[in-house]
Amino acid sequence: MPSTNTIAANTLVVKESPGYVRTSLAAAITLGMAPGRFYRDIKCGCINLLLHYEGGCRANCSYCGLARTRPVDEDCDTFIRVDWPTVSTAEVVKRMARYQDRVKRICISTVQHPQAYNDLVTVSRQVLESVDRPLSALITATLMDRQRLEGLRGLGVDMIGMGLDAASQQVFLRTRGRGVGGPHLWRRHWQVVEEAREVFGPWRVNCHLIV
């Protein structure tokens, strides 16, 4: 007969996407999933969701709390100096539908992981089936091609974001590419920007920069 410890180990829930996502503390407070209140009654209109996997991201960006070589602590729910709790995807979708008057837009963010595109599609479908609000995808360019961009557009994603982060190729390669053993390529990111502009149209593609 297996020991109690063995049974417990076999019944542990792996909190990974698509069944689970991380959400910003601000979004969790907005949806009543975490205690807290906003200063001067400020509103958080965009619900940010992040795909989540054990071991984090396969990229190695030098400044990122999800980087491959960063020590992983599965009990830690922070990576950009604020809490990003891991929550059930079904529960957060249910909350967004219940408190839809508080939600102006939803953004699902990916990480560098082989399952990320398929899980982005799965979670996007769940959101769009239940919540009548515009949906953005913050994509990982290294995982994208035109066919996948068209697939997201066909689902109902209406805006694409991308973490370019660095404003020059030199800084990009030093902090995101070969300088840190990362998979990202400057020219590939710009190629995906151009493809996304063709698929989604004007004013529907944006790049994040870090200063």
N, C-alpha and C positions, 0 to 999 in steps of 0.2 A: 504494500500500500504506500503511495507517495506521501511524503511528509507534508505537514501544513505549510511549511515554507515553500515547498515545490509548487503546491497548488496556488499559493498566493502569487508566486512569480509568474505562473502561467496565465493568470487572470489580470495581470497589469494592463491597463489601457495605454497604448502608444498614442500620444497626443500629437499626431501629425496631420498635415493636410492630405486630402481635402476634408476630412472629418472635423479637423480643428484648424483654427487660424489664430493669429495674434491681432489684437486691436489696440489702438492707442488708448491711454488712460482717459483722455478727453472724450473719445467716442464711447468708452465703457461707462463713464459718468452720464453722458447724454442718454444712453439707452437703459440706464438703471441697473447696470451690471457691476458697478463699483461705487462705493460711497465717495462723496465729495461734492463740492460746489464750485462754481466759477466766480472769479473776482468780478465784482460789479455786474453780475448776471450776464456776462459774456456768453454767447452761444457758439457751439461747435456744430456747424452745419454739414461738414463733410465727415463721413464715417470711413476711417481708414482701416483696411484689413490687410494683413500680411501673411502670405503662405509660410508655413512653419514645418521644419523637418529636424529630426534628431541629428545633431552634428552641425546644424546651421547651414550656411551657404558654402558652395564649393569654390567660390572666388576668394580672393585674398587682398582686397583693397585695404591699403595701409591705415586708413582712418576709420574703418567700419567695425562696429561691435559684433557683427556677424561673420567676420573674416574667418577663413578656414583655419589659420594658425592661432586664432585667439583661443585661450583656454575656455572650454565649454562647461558651463554649469547649468544643467537642465532645470535646477530649481530657481534660476535667476530669470526674472521677467523684464529685464531692462537691456537696452543696447544703444540707445541714444540719450542716456542720462535721465530718462523718464520711464515709468512702467509701461510695458506693452504686455498685458496679461494674455495668456492662452485661453481661448474660449471655444466652446462647441460651435461649429459653423451653423448647425440647425438652430441653435438657440439665438445666435446673433442675428440671423435672418428673421426669425420670429419676432425678435425685439424691434428690428427695423420696420417690419410691417406694422407692429402695434403702435410704435411711436413715429409713424411716417411724417407727421406734421413737424417733427424736429429735424428731419433729414432733408438736406438740399441736394446732396450728391454723395455717391459712394465710390471709393477708389480701392481696387484690389492690387496689391503689390506682389511681385514675384521675387525670387532669389535665384542664384545660379544653382540649379538642381535638375537632374534629368527628368523628374516627374512634374516640374513646375508648369510647363505649358498645359498639359492635360488637366492638371489640378486647377489651373486658372480657368479653363473652360468649364469644368465641373462646378466650381464655386460661382462663377458668373451666371451660369444657368439657374442655380438655386436662388441667387439674388434677384435676377430679372423675372423669374416666375412669381415672386412674392412681393416685390417692392417696386412701386411705380415711380422710380427716381432715376436720373441719368447716372450711368456707370462709366467710370474711367478705369483703365488698366495701366499701372506703372510697370513697364516691361523690362526684362533683361535682354538687351540687344543681342547678346551672344547666342541666345536660344531662339531667335526669331528669324523668319524669312517672310517673303511676300505672301505665301500661301497661308501661313499662320496669322498674319495680320488681317488678311481677308476673312479668315475664319472668325476672328474676334469681331470684326465689323458685322459679319452676318449674324452673329449671336445677338447683337444689340449694344455692344460696347461703343460709345460715341466719342471717346477721347483717349489719346495715347500720351503717356508721359514716359520719360526715360532719364535715368540718372547718368548724364554725361559727366557731371561733377567737376572735371578739370576743364579749364578754358584754353589750354594749349596741348598739342600732341606731346610735347616734352614732359609736362607735368602728368598727363594721363598715363604715359608709359611707365613713368617712375612710380606712380602711386597705385595704378590699377592693372598694368600690363606686365611685361617681362621683368620690370624692376622689382616686383614683389612676387614673381612666380604666378601671376594671375592670367586668366584666359582672355582678357578683354583686348580688343584691337580698336584703335582710333578710327581707322578707315571703315571698319565694319559698323561702328556706331553711326557714323554719318550716312552710310548706305541705308541703314534701317530708318533713319530720320527721313530720308528722301522717299523711301518706299511707303512709309507711314503717311507722309504728306499726300502722296498720290492716292492711297486707299481711303483715307479719312477726310481729306479735303483741307481747305485753308482754316487756320485758327483752331485746329483740332489736334495738334501735335506740339508738345512742349518738352524742353530739356531742363533739368535741374543743374545748377552750378553750386559749388561750395567755395566760399571765400574764407 
